Amino acid sequence: MSSKSKTSEKSIKLSWHKHNLENFEYFRSLDIRTKFSAIEGMADTMRRFQKLHSQHKKSD
């Protein structure tokens, strides 16, 4: 791997890390009701994906 691609890969990893930290800090700043609402929304999304996945498996 060239040093340019290593530098680019490192830059991408650092950008993702910074992005994740910013999101984590934002989440920590939210009040508890907003956090629970966000978590419920994520759970609803996961249930929907699971339902779609199981429907797809049945059609195979």
C-alpha positions as CSV (number, residue, x, y, z in Angstrom):
1,M,0.0,0.0,0.0
2,S,1.4,3.4,-0.9
3,S,2.0,6.0,1.8
4,K,-0.6,8.3,0.1
5,S,-3.3,5.7,0.4
6,K,-2.3,5.0,4.0
7,T,-2.5,8.7,4.8
8,S,-5.9,8.9,3.1
9,E,-7.2,5.8,5.0
10,K,-6.0,7.4,8.3
11,S,-7.7,10.7,7.4
12,I,-11.0,8.8,6.7
13,K,-10.7,7.0,10.0
14,L,-10.0,10.2,11.9
15,S,-13.0,11.9,10.2
16,W,-15.3,9.1,11.2
17,H,-14.0,9.2,14.7
18,K,-14.6,12.9,14.9
19,H,-18.1,12.5,13.5
20,N,-18.9,9.8,16.0
21,L,-17.6,11.9,18.9
22,E,-19.7,14.8,17.8
23,N,-22.8,12.7,17.6
24,F,-22.1,11.2,21.0
25,E,-21.6,14.7,22.5
26,Y,-24.9,15.8,20.9
27,F,-26.7,12.8,22.3
28,R,-25.3,13.4,25.8
29,S,-26.6,17.0,25.7
30,L,-30.2,15.8,25.1
31,D,-32.8,15.6,27.9
32,I,-33.9,12.2,29.0
33,R,-37.3,12.3,27.3
34,T,-35.6,13.1,24.0
35,K,-33.1,10.3,24.4
36,F,-35.8,7.8,25.1
37,S,-37.8,9.0,22.1
38,A,-34.7,8.6,19.9
39,I,-34.1,5.1,21.3
40,E,-37.7,4.1,20.7
41,G,-37.4,5.4,17.1
42,M,-34.3,3.3,16.6
43,A,-36.1,0.2,18.0
44,D,-39.0,0.8,15.7
45,T,-36.7,1.0,12.8
46,M,-34.9,-2.3,13.8
47,R,-38.3,-4.1,14.2
48,R,-39.3,-2.9,10.7
49,F,-36.0,-4.1,9.2
50,Q,-36.4,-7.5,11.0
51,K,-39.9,-7.8,9.6
52,L,-38.8,-7.0,6.1
53,H,-35.9,-9.5,6.4
54,S,-38.2,-12.3,7.6
55,Q,-40.6,-11.6,4.8
56,H,-37.7,-11.7,2.3
57,K,-36.6,-15.0,3.7
58,K,-40.1,-16.5,3.4
59,S,-40.3,-15.5,-0.3
60,D,-37.0,-17.3,-1.1
